[in-house]
Each structure stands twice: as structure tokens, then as C-alpha cells.
Amino acid sequence: MEHGQPLHTLISLADFKAVLGVDDREDALSRFCLITATYTIEQYCKRRLLRKKAG
């Protein structure tokens, strides 16, 4: 369930859930953790690692 907006993350949500071994019941928590981790890594590196696509 993508909620209509693509995620700005380093890996896909499906890959993240597969690595952690969680299912769709934890989708909201998985999204939060994945997005937060991506932004934290970018802040640490002091640069944007992904280019957001408009549209």
C-alpha cells in the first residue's frame, strides 16, 4: 500500500520489510523507520543521496 506517494528512501519498502521479517500489519511503523533512517543517513553525510522526482 503506497498511499499514492512514492517514498524517499534508500531501499524499497518491500525490501526493508523482507530484511526485517515483518509483514503488512507493521506497514506504518516500517514506513516511519525507513524514511527516518534515510533522512538520518543523509544528514550524517551532509548531502542528498537521492533525487526526488517531481510528479
N, C-alpha and C positions, 0 to 999 in steps of 0.2 A: 504494500500500500504506500504509494508515493505522495499522497496528499496534494497532487497537482504541481508541486515544485521540486525541481531536482536538488539534491543535497550537495553542498560544497564540502566534499570530504576527499581524503586521500585514497580510500578504497570504497568499494560499493557497500551498501548496507547489507546485502546478501552475503558477501564475503566476510564482513565483520561478524555477522551472526553465526556463520559457519565456524569461524575461528573460535569464537567463544562458546559455541554449542548451545545457543539459546534459540527459542522458537518465536513465532509471531506474537505470542502473548506478551513478550517483553519488547515489542517494537518501539514504543515511545521512549523507554529507557535506553535502548540501543541507539536510537537516533540522537538522543541528547549526548550520550557518551562519545559517539563517533564525531559529531560536529564539534564538541568541546575539545576533544583531543586534537582534531585538525587545526583549530584556531590556536591552541596552546603551542603546538609544534611550529606554526607559522610565526607566532610571537617570539618564540625562542630563537628561531633562525633570522628574525627581523626582516622577513620578506614573504611575499605571497607565493605559495608553491603551485597554486592552480589559477588558471584564468577563468573567471566566471563568464559564462555565455549569456548574453542578453537574449531575451525572448522566451 
